[in-house]
């Protein structure tokens, strides 16, 4: 989807994440981890993937609070 440019607007949060310096790498590592769990017949959690998408926003807010 990204190669064809179809991902824009589909999930706006993903656009923001992929613009972060380590955002794409972070998401790709989470997806690779999930793939490994599926191959190992281990349970997976949609919550883990959702948390992955929110992580950079949580981290940014955490760092902002530390500066106060």
PyMOL commands that set and color helices and strands:
alter all, ss='L'
color gray80, all
select helices_A, chain A and resi 12-19+23-39+46-66
alter helices_A, ss='H'
color red, helices_A
deselect
rebuild
show_as cartoon
